[in-house]
C-alpha cells in the first residue's frame, strides 16, 4: 500500500448545517392562528424543500408551546416583522 492510498483513506468529508430562525405570524382574516404544528409549514431554499426542526409559539418573551424534532433555545427577546 502506498502513502497516497493512506492519505486518501484519512480524508473525511464533512458538511456544515446552519439552522436559521424564521419568525412568522399567521392570520385567518383578522384572527391570529395559534394551533399550527410543524407539519403545517414548508420552507424552500433555492427551490429545494428544507427540513424544519422546530416550531414555537412565542407570546411576548415566553414560549407557550413547542413542536420539536430537535431541541433548541430560540431567541425570544428580538422581534422581526415580515409584511407580504
C-alpha positions in Angstrom: 0.0 0.0 0.0 1.4 3.4 -0.9 1.3 6.6 1.1 -1.2 8.1 -1.4 -3.7 5.3 -0.6 -3.3 6.0 3.1 -3.8 9.7 2.6 -7.0 9.2 0.6 -8.4 6.9 3.3 -7.8 9.6 6.0 -9.8 12.2 4.2 -13.3 12.6 5.8 -16.0 14.6 4.0 -17.8 16.9 6.3 -20.7 19.3 5.9 -21.9 22.3 7.9 -25.5 22.9 8.6 -26.7 26.3 9.9 -30.2 26.5 11.5 -32.0 29.7 10.8 -34.9 31.1 12.8 -37.7 32.4 10.6 -40.3 34.2 12.7 -43.8 34.2 11.2 -47.3 35.3 12.1 -50.3 33.5 10.6 -53.7 35.1 10.4 -57.1 33.9 9.1 -58.6 37.2 8.1 -58.0 39.3 11.3 -57.8 36.2 13.6 -54.4 35.0 14.8 -53.9 31.3 14.2 -52.2 29.7 17.2 -52.8 26.0 16.7 -50.3 25.3 13.9 -47.8 22.4 14.1 -44.5 21.7 12.4 -46.5 19.7 9.7 -48.3 22.9 8.7 -45.2 24.6 7.4 -43.0 24.2 4.3 -39.9 26.2 3.6 -37.8 26.2 0.4 -34.3 27.4 -0.3 -33.4 27.9 -4.0 -36.4 25.7 -4.9 -35.3 22.8 -2.6 -37.6 21.8 0.3 -35.8 22.2 3.6 -36.3 20.2 6.8 -38.0 22.1 9.6 -36.6 21.1 13.0 -38.9 23.0 15.4 -41.9 25.4 15.6 -42.5 27.6 18.7 -45.5 29.7 19.7 -43.9 32.7 21.5 -46.1 35.2 23.3 -44.2 38.3 24.3 -40.9 36.7 25.7 -42.1 33.3 26.7 -42.5 30.0 24.8 -46.2 29.0 25.2 -46.0 25.8 23.0 -43.3 23.9 21.1 -43.3 21.3 18.4 -39.8 20.0 18.1 -37.9 17.2 16.3 -34.7 18.6 17.9 -34.5 20.8 21.0 -33.4 24.4 20.5 -33.4 27.6 22.7 -34.9 30.2 20.4 -34.3 33.9 20.9 -37.4 35.4 22.4 -36.1 38.9 23.1 -35.9 40.1 19.4 -38.8 40.8 17.0 -38.7 40.6 13.2 -41.7 41.7 11.1 -42.2 40.5 7.5 -45.0 42.1 5.5 -46.2 40.5 2.3 
